[in-house]
Amino acid sequence: MKGSLPIAVIGLLIVVLAFSVDTVYASTFISSVHDDRLTVTLTYPAEVKRGTCFQVRVEVFAHEPLSHLNVTIKLELRSGATALTLLSSQVVNRWSGLPSTVTNTLVGACVTTSQPTGIIVARVYFEYLHSGDEFNLTNFFQMSFVRDQTYEELATLYGSASSEVGNLRSALNEALRTIGSLTEEIRRLRSEVERQRAEIIALQRERSELENRLNALSALYDRLRRAYEALESNHEKLIREHASLQTVESNLRKSYEELVRAHGALQTEFEKLREELTTLKALHDDLKSRHNTLSLAHEESVRTIGTLRGALEERGRQIEVLNAMLDNALRERMVFSNVVIGQALGLGGLGALYLMERRRTRKASGHQPREPLDHDSPPSPPVRTSGDEENTSASVLRVISGRRITIPKSMAERLGVKVGDLVEVMMVDGHLSVKPFTQPADARLPPEPAEPSRRYSSVQLSRPDQARSRSPA
């Protein structure tokens, strides 16, 4: 029982330490070497196993125009005071150009099994000319660890050890239970030693077997202790790696806090923009209200313009009457002029014959006195050629500027056409036909005339040769 207690305590400590070690995995690191005009970025693995090869990505970016650019990378394996060169390569050779990516390439190196474990360090050299000045820069930094086993292999070994520790713990518990039962048996046998001396030899033999098993368990315990010491050494290494990872986590946390502050600033700007949007919506509603007011005023103006057009049409009819009176006065003036001419000749009979011959000649040639053409004057008064019947009435109208004619009031009333209504004009057997136009429900009305102050309602002729200007008589 006294020997089994330390074994149980040690086994319990092994299990506790096994479950307290965190699993650590390797990753890829990125380092940059730069000044204000050039940046060299290296991407490399965090660990390298002996007997394997690895690659390093080298990216060179020029921020300003450079010339005679040379970039060299050198990789060394350091183990104590020993330094072995794994790679020395010139990745850029006398490059000259504008700001851009100079190169993005991979370089490789190998670590043999004969080489020791240690640390791989990188040296980066670059030189260039800028504005006639020469610049040189050298940078040295730790890159990767060289180990016999990687983090993943250690994690696998650690899992196997944990499983073996569990099995040993089960075996230890079984042994403890066996030792307990044997102790009870020994106590019982000691109480019966006087009466069962014959069984002492068998018990001694059985005790020898148990001692052999105990020796075997002790040897197993020694092996487990050595394995535990090796795991403890690896655990210390993992703790150091964990401390470096915590430093990286702290830096990432600071970056996250800066992003949170930037998000708050953007949120404040968004609220300002929302308030401006509310102001613009209120301005839009005010402009919409003004537009409705102007639309009502426009409709009232359209109705007023219709009323004024009716008044202008009435004034046009009055002007037609005045034009008829003016024509009669002109005819009388012509007759008076002919009489004065005849009297001036002093030949009464000859003058009368002259006038009669002149009238006969005018009638024979169909010539009529011409009037001056005024593009802005109203049309001539209509001349009736037949009765007032609805289907046989006709009017002779004058075509004025713009090839326009005026529909007589009587005809417009018979057709039921008012100022502002639409009419349909078409050619039928060489005649011009005008009739009211029936507007479909979904059709759009034509635009209003460009000159609302025109004095007459007019119809546009479809043939330009029907509007001929007359020269004054």
C-alpha positions as CSV (number, residue, x, y, z in Angstrom):
1,M,0.0,0.0,0.0
2,K,2.9,2.4,0.8
3,G,4.4,1.8,-2.7
4,S,1.2,2.2,-4.5
5,L,0.5,5.8,-3.2
6,P,3.4,7.6,-4.9
7,I,2.6,5.8,-8.2
8,A,-1.1,7.0,-8.0
9,V,0.0,10.6,-7.2
10,I,2.5,10.7,-10.1
11,G,0.0,9.2,-12.5
12,L,-2.6,11.9,-11.4
13,L,0.0,14.6,-12.0
14,I,0.8,13.3,-15.5
15,V,-2.9,13.3,-16.4
16,V,-3.4,16.9,-15.1
17,L,-0.3,18.2,-17.0
18,A,-1.4,16.4,-20.1
19,F,-4.8,18.1,-20.1
20,S,-3.4,21.6,-19.2
21,V,-1.0,21.9,-22.3
22,D,-2.6,23.9,-25.1
23,T,-2.3,22.8,-28.8
24,V,-0.2,25.2,-30.9
25,Y,-0.1,25.1,-34.7
26,A,2.4,26.7,-37.0
27,S,1.5,29.5,-39.5
28,T,2.9,31.7,-42.2
29,F,4.5,35.0,-41.5
30,I,5.0,38.2,-43.6
31,S,7.8,40.7,-43.0
32,S,8.5,44.0,-44.9
33,V,11.7,46.0,-45.4
34,H,11.1,49.5,-46.8
35,D,12.0,53.1,-46.9
36,D,10.0,56.0,-48.5
37,R,10.7,54.9,-52.0
38,L,10.9,51.1,-52.0
39,T,9.2,48.2,-50.1
40,V,10.5,44.5,-50.1
41,T,8.0,42.0,-48.6
42,L,8.9,38.4,-47.6
43,T,6.3,35.7,-47.1
44,Y,7.8,32.6,-45.4
45,P,6.9,29.6,-43.1
46,A,7.2,29.9,-39.4
47,E,9.0,26.6,-39.0
48,V,11.1,24.2,-41.2
49,K,11.7,20.5,-40.5
50,R,15.1,19.0,-41.1
51,G,15.3,17.0,-44.3
52,T,12.8,19.2,-46.1
53,C,12.8,22.2,-48.5
54,F,10.8,25.5,-48.2
55,Q,10.0,28.5,-50.3
56,V,10.0,32.3,-49.6
57,R,7.9,34.7,-51.7
58,V,9.7,38.0,-52.5
59,E,7.7,41.0,-53.6
60,V,9.4,44.3,-54.5
61,F,7.3,47.5,-55.1
62,A,8.7,50.9,-56.1
63,H,6.8,53.9,-54.8
64,E,8.8,56.4,-56.9
65,P,10.7,56.4,-60.2
66,L,14.0,54.5,-59.5
67,S,17.0,53.4,-61.6
68,H,19.8,50.8,-61.2
69,L,17.8,48.9,-58.6
70,N,19.5,45.7,-57.2
71,V,17.9,43.5,-54.6
72,T,19.7,40.5,-53.0
73,I,18.3,38.1,-50.4
74,K,20.5,35.8,-48.2
75,L,19.2,33.0,-45.9
76,E,21.4,31.6,-43.1
77,L,20.9,28.7,-40.6
78,R,22.2,29.6,-37.2
79,S,22.7,27.0,-34.4
80,G,24.7,28.5,-31.5
81,A,27.9,30.0,-33.0
82,T,27.5,28.1,-36.3
83,A,26.1,30.0,-39.3
84,L,25.4,28.0,-42.6
85,T,24.4,29.8,-45.8
86,L,21.2,28.2,-47.3
87,L,20.6,30.7,-50.1
88,S,22.1,33.8,-51.6
89,S,20.2,35.1,-54.6
90,Q,19.8,38.4,-56.5
91,V,16.1,38.7,-57.2
92,V,16.3,42.2,-59.0
93,N,19.2,43.1,-61.3
94,R,19.6,46.8,-62.3
95,W,15.9,47.6,-62.8
96,S,14.8,51.1,-63.8
97,G,11.2,52.3,-64.2
98,L,8.1,54.2,-62.8
99,P,6.2,53.3,-59.6
100,S,4.9,49.8,-59.9
101,T,5.5,46.2,-58.8
102,V,9.1,45.3,-59.7
103,T,9.0,41.6,-59.1
104,N,6.9,38.9,-57.3
105,T,8.8,35.7,-57.3
106,L,9.6,32.6,-55.2
107,V,13.0,31.5,-54.0
108,G,13.7,28.1,-52.3
109,A,16.2,26.5,-50.0
110,C,16.6,23.1,-48.3
111,V,17.7,22.0,-44.8
112,T,19.3,18.5,-44.8
113,T,19.2,16.0,-42.0
114,S,22.9,16.5,-41.4
115,Q,22.5,20.2,-40.6
116,P,21.7,21.1,-37.0
117,T,18.5,22.5,-35.6
118,G,18.3,26.3,-35.0
119,I,17.0,29.5,-36.4
120,I,16.8,30.7,-40.1
121,V,17.7,34.4,-40.4
122,A,17.2,36.6,-43.5
123,R,19.4,39.4,-44.8
124,V,18.0,41.7,-47.4
125,Y,20.2,44.1,-49.4
126,F,19.0,46.7,-51.9
127,E,20.6,49.6,-53.6
128,Y,19.2,52.1,-56.2
129,L,19.6,55.6,-57.7
130,H,16.9,58.3,-57.1
131,S,17.3,61.8,-58.5
132,G,21.0,61.2,-59.0
133,D,21.6,60.1,-55.4
134,E,22.6,56.5,-54.4
135,F,20.9,54.8,-51.6
136,N,21.8,51.5,-49.8
137,L,19.8,49.6,-47.2
138,T,20.5,46.3,-45.3
139,N,18.0,44.5,-43.0
140,F,18.6,41.5,-40.8
141,F,15.8,39.6,-39.0
142,Q,14.8,36.1,-37.6
143,M,12.6,34.2,-40.1
144,S,11.9,30.6,-39.1
145,F,12.7,27.8,-36.6
146,V,14.4,24.6,-37.8
147,R,13.2,21.6,-35.7
148,D,13.2,17.8,-35.9
149,Q,9.5,17.8,-35.3
150,T,6.9,20.4,-36.4
151,Y,4.1,21.7,-34.2
152,E,1.6,19.4,-35.9
153,E,3.9,16.3,-35.2
154,L,4.3,17.4,-31.6
155,A,0.5,17.7,-31.3
156,T,0.1,14.2,-32.7
157,L,2.8,12.8,-30.3
158,Y,1.1,14.6,-27.5
159,G,-2.2,13.0,-28.3
160,S,-0.6,9.6,-28.4
161,A,1.1,10.2,-25.1
162,S,-2.2,11.3,-23.6
163,S,-3.9,8.1,-24.8
164,E,-1.0,6.0,-23.4
165,V,-1.3,7.9,-20.1
166,G,-5.0,7.0,-20.0
167,N,-4.2,3.4,-20.6
168,L,-1.5,3.4,-17.9
169,R,-3.9,5.1,-15.5
170,S,-6.5,2.3,-16.1
171,A,-3.8,-0.3,-15.5
172,L,-2.6,1.5,-12.4
173,N,-6.1,1.5,-11.0
174,E,-6.5,-2.2,-11.7
175,A,-3.2,-2.8,-10.0
176,L,-4.3,-0.8,-6.9
177,R,-7.5,-2.8,-6.8
178,T,-5.5,-6.0,-7.1
179,I,-3.1,-4.9,-4.3
180,G,-6.0,-4.0,-2.0
181,S,-7.6,-7.4,-2.5
182,L,-4.2,-9.1,-1.9
183,T,-3.7,-7.1,1.4
184,E,-7.1,-8.3,2.6
185,E,-6.2,-11.8,1.7
186,I,-2.9,-11.5,3.7
187,R,-4.7,-10.3,6.8
188,R,-7.1,-13.2,6.5
189,L,-4.2,-15.6,6.0
190,R,-2.3,-14.2,9.0
191,S,-5.3,-14.8,11.2
192,E,-5.4,-18.4,10.0
193,V,-1.7,-19.1,9.8
194,E,-1.8,-21.5,12.7
195,R,-4.5,-23.5,11.2
196,Q,-3.4,-23.3,7.5
197,R,0.4,-23.7,7.5
198,A,0.1,-25.8,4.4
199,E,-1.1,-22.8,2.4
200,I,2.0,-20.6,3.4
201,I,4.1,-21.9,0.5
202,A,1.4,-21.1,-2.0
203,L,0.9,-17.6,-0.6
204,Q,4.7,-17.0,-0.7
205,R,4.7,-18.1,-4.3
206,E,1.8,-15.8,-5.1
207,R,3.6,-12.9,-3.3
208,S,6.7,-13.4,-5.5
209,E,4.5,-13.1,-8.6
210,L,3.0,-9.9,-7.3
211,E,6.5,-8.5,-6.6
212,N,7.5,-9.2,-10.2
213,R,4.4,-7.3,-11.4
214,L,5.3,-4.4,-9.1
215,N,8.8,-4.4,-10.5
216,A,7.3,-4.3,-14.0
217,L,5.1,-1.4,-13.0
218,S,8.0,0.5,-11.5
219,A,10.0,0.1,-14.7
220,L,6.9,1.4,-16.6
221,Y,6.7,4.3,-14.2
222,D,10.3,5.2,-14.9
223,R,9.6,5.2,-18.6
224,L,6.5,7.4,-18.1
225,R,8.6,9.8,-15.9
226,R,11.2,10.2,-18.7
227,A,8.4,10.8,-21.2
228,Y,6.8,13.3,-18.8
229,E,10.1,15.2,-18.5
230,A,10.4,15.4,-22.3
231,L,6.8,16.7,-22.6
232,E,7.5,19.2,-19.9
233,S,10.5,20.5,-21.9
234,N,8.3,20.8,-25.0
235,H,5.6,22.4,-22.9
236,E,8.0,25.2,-21.9
237,K,8.8,25.8,-25.5
238,L,5.1,26.0,-26.4
239,I,4.6,28.5,-23.5
240,R,7.2,30.8,-25.0
241,E,5.6,30.5,-28.4
242,H,2.2,31.2,-26.8
243,A,3.6,34.4,-25.3
244,S,4.6,35.7,-28.7
245,L,1.2,34.8,-30.1
246,Q,-0.4,36.8,-27.2
247,T,1.7,39.8,-28.3
248,V,0.3,39.5,-31.9
249,E,-3.2,39.2,-30.4
250,S,-2.7,42.5,-28.5
251,N,-1.7,44.3,-31.7
252,L,-4.7,42.9,-33.5
253,R,-7.0,44.1,-30.6
254,K,-5.6,47.6,-30.9
255,S,-6.3,47.6,-34.6
256,Y,-9.8,46.4,-33.9
257,E,-10.4,49.3,-31.5
258,E,-9.2,51.8,-34.1
259,L,-11.7,50.3,-36.6
260,V,-14.5,50.7,-34.0
261,R,-13.7,54.4,-33.6
262,A,-13.7,54.8,-37.4
263,H,-17.1,53.1,-37.5
264,G,-18.4,55.6,-35.0
265,A,-17.2,58.5,-37.1
266,L,-18.9,57.0,-40.2
267,Q,-22.1,56.5,-38.2
268,T,-22.1,60.2,-37.2
269,E,-21.6,61.3,-40.8
270,F,-24.5,59.0,-41.8
271,E,-26.8,60.7,-39.3
272,K,-25.8,64.1,-40.8
273,L,-26.6,62.9,-44.3
274,R,-30.0,61.6,-43.0
275,E,-30.9,65.1,-41.6
276,E,-29.9,66.7,-44.9
277,L,-32.2,64.2,-46.7
278,T,-35.1,65.2,-44.4
279,T,-34.5,68.9,-45.3
280,L,-34.4,68.0,-49.0
281,K,-37.7,66.1,-48.7
282,A,-39.3,69.2,-47.1
283,L,-38.0,71.4,-49.9
284,H,-39.4,68.9,-52.4
285,D,-42.8,69.0,-50.8
286,D,-42.7,72.9,-50.9
287,L,-41.7,72.9,-54.6
288,K,-44.5,70.4,-55.3
289,S,-47.0,72.7,-53.6
290,R,-45.8,75.7,-55.6
291,H,-46.1,73.6,-58.8
292,N,-49.7,72.8,-58.0
293,T,-50.4,76.5,-57.4
294,L,-48.8,77.4,-60.8
295,S,-50.8,74.6,-62.5
296,L,-54.1,76.1,-61.2
297,A,-52.9,79.6,-62.3
298,H,-52.0,78.2,-65.8
299,E,-55.5,76.6,-66.2
300,E,-57.1,80.0,-65.3
301,S,-54.8,81.7,-67.8
302,V,-55.9,79.2,-70.5
303,R,-59.6,79.9,-69.8
304,T,-58.8,83.7,-70.0
305,I,-57.0,83.2,-73.3
306,G,-60.1,81.4,-74.7
307,T,-62.3,84.3,-73.7
308,L,-59.8,86.8,-75.4
309,R,-59.8,84.7,-78.5
310,G,-63.6,85.0,-78.8
311,A,-63.3,88.7,-78.4
312,L,-60.6,88.8,-81.1
313,E,-62.8,86.8,-83.5
314,E,-65.6,89.3,-83.0
315,R,-63.2,92.1,-83.7
316,G,-62.1,90.2,-86.9
317,R,-65.7,90.1,-88.1
318,Q,-65.9,93.9,-87.5
319,I,-62.8,94.4,-89.5
320,E,-64.3,92.3,-92.4
321,V,-67.2,94.7,-92.5
322,L,-64.8,97.7,-92.6
323,N,-62.8,96.0,-95.4
324,A,-66.1,95.6,-97.4
325,M,-66.8,99.3,-97.0
326,L,-63.2,100.1,-98.0
327,D,-63.6,98.0,-101.2
328,N,-66.8,99.9,-102.1
329,A,-65.0,103.2,-101.5
330,L,-62.1,102.1,-103.7
331,R,-64.5,101.1,-106.5
332,E,-66.2,104.5,-106.3
333,R,-62.8,106.2,-106.3
334,M,-61.9,104.3,-109.5
335,V,-65.1,105.4,-111.2
336,F,-64.6,109.0,-110.1
337,S,-61.0,108.9,-111.4
338,N,-62.2,107.6,-114.8
339,V,-64.8,110.5,-115.0
340,V,-62.1,113.0,-114.1
341,I,-59.8,111.6,-116.8
342,G,-62.6,111.8,-119.4
343,Q,-63.4,115.4,-118.5
344,A,-59.8,116.3,-118.6
345,L,-59.5,115.0,-122.2
346,G,-62.3,117.4,-123.2
347,L,-63.8,114.9,-125.4
348,G,-67.1,113.9,-123.9
349,G,-68.2,111.3,-126.5
350,L,-64.7,110.1,-127.1
351,G,-64.0,109.9,-123.4
352,A,-67.2,107.9,-122.9
353,L,-66.2,105.5,-125.7
354,Y,-62.8,105.2,-124.1
355,L,-64.3,104.3,-120.8
356,M,-66.7,101.8,-122.3
357,E,-63.8,100.2,-124.3
358,R,-61.7,100.0,-121.2
359,R,-64.4,98.3,-119.2
360,R,-65.1,95.9,-122.1
361,T,-61.4,95.0,-122.3
362,R,-61.2,94.4,-118.5
363,K,-64.3,92.1,-118.6
364,A,-62.9,90.2,-121.6
365,S,-59.6,89.6,-119.9
366,G,-61.1,88.9,-116.5
367,H,-58.8,91.4,-114.9
368,Q,-59.8,92.9,-111.6
369,P,-58.1,95.6,-109.6
370,R,-55.5,94.3,-107.2
371,E,-55.1,95.2,-103.6
372,P,-51.9,95.4,-101.6
373,L,-51.1,92.1,-99.8
374,D,-50.8,92.5,-96.1
375,H,-49.6,89.4,-94.3
376,D,-51.1,90.6,-91.1
377,S,-54.4,91.9,-92.5
378,P,-57.6,89.9,-91.8
379,P,-59.2,87.9,-94.6
380,S,-61.5,89.5,-97.2
381,P,-65.3,89.4,-96.6
382,P,-67.1,86.4,-97.9
383,V,-69.0,86.7,-101.2
384,R,-72.2,84.7,-101.5
385,T,-72.7,82.9,-104.8
386,S,-76.0,81.1,-104.1
387,G,-78.8,81.0,-101.6
388,D,-78.6,80.4,-97.8
389,E,-79.4,76.7,-98.0
390,E,-77.3,74.7,-95.6
391,N,-75.9,72.2,-98.2
392,T,-75.4,74.7,-101.2
393,S,-74.0,77.7,-99.5
394,A,-70.4,78.7,-100.5
395,S,-68.0,81.5,-99.7
396,V,-65.0,83.0,-101.5
397,L,-62.1,83.5,-99.0
398,R,-58.7,85.1,-99.3
399,V,-55.6,83.1,-98.4
400,I,-53.4,85.2,-96.1
401,S,-49.9,84.7,-94.8
402,G,-49.0,81.2,-93.6
403,R,-51.6,79.7,-96.2
404,R,-54.4,80.4,-93.7
405,I,-58.2,81.0,-94.3
406,T,-60.9,81.9,-91.8
407,I,-64.0,79.7,-91.4
408,P,-67.1,82.0,-91.6
409,K,-69.2,82.3,-88.5
410,S,-72.3,80.8,-90.0
411,M,-70.5,77.7,-91.2
412,A,-68.7,77.3,-87.9
413,E,-72.1,77.4,-86.1
414,R,-73.5,74.8,-88.5
415,L,-70.5,72.6,-87.9
416,G,-70.7,73.2,-84.1
417,V,-67.0,74.4,-84.1
418,K,-65.9,76.9,-81.5
419,V,-62.6,78.7,-80.8
420,G,-60.1,76.1,-79.5
421,D,-61.9,73.0,-81.0
422,L,-60.0,70.6,-83.2
423,V,-61.0,70.1,-86.9
424,E,-60.0,67.4,-89.4
425,V,-58.8,68.7,-92.8
426,M,-58.5,66.3,-95.8
427,M,-58.4,66.3,-99.7
428,V,-61.5,64.7,-101.3
429,D,-61.5,64.6,-105.2
430,G,-59.4,67.8,-105.4
431,H,-61.5,69.7,-102.8
432,L,-60.6,70.7,-99.3
433,S,-62.9,69.1,-96.7
434,V,-63.2,70.4,-93.1
435,K,-65.1,68.6,-90.4
436,P,-65.1,68.5,-86.6
437,F,-62.5,66.1,-85.1
438,T,-63.7,63.5,-82.6
439,Q,-60.9,63.0,-80.0
440,P,-60.4,59.4,-78.7
441,A,-60.4,59.1,-74.9
442,D,-56.7,58.0,-74.6
443,A,-55.3,60.3,-77.3
444,R,-53.1,63.3,-76.5
445,L,-54.2,66.8,-77.6
446,P,-51.9,68.8,-80.0
447,P,-50.0,71.7,-78.4
448,E,-51.5,75.2,-78.3
449,P,-50.4,77.7,-81.0
450,A,-47.1,79.5,-80.4
451,E,-48.8,82.9,-80.8
452,P,-51.9,83.1,-78.5
453,S,-52.5,86.8,-79.5
454,R,-53.3,86.0,-83.2
455,R,-56.5,87.7,-84.2
456,Y,-58.2,85.0,-86.3
457,S,-58.9,81.2,-86.2
458,S,-57.3,79.7,-89.2
459,V,-57.0,76.4,-91.1
460,Q,-53.6,75.4,-92.6
461,L,-53.8,74.4,-96.3
462,S,-52.2,71.1,-97.3
463,R,-50.9,72.3,-100.8
464,P,-48.5,75.2,-100.9
465,D,-49.4,76.1,-104.5
466,Q,-52.9,77.2,-103.4
467,A,-51.5,80.2,-101.5
468,R,-50.2,82.7,-104.1
469,S,-49.2,86.2,-103.3
470,R,-50.6,89.0,-105.5
471,S,-48.6,92.0,-106.5
472,P,-50.3,95.4,-105.9
473,A,-52.3,96.7,-108.9
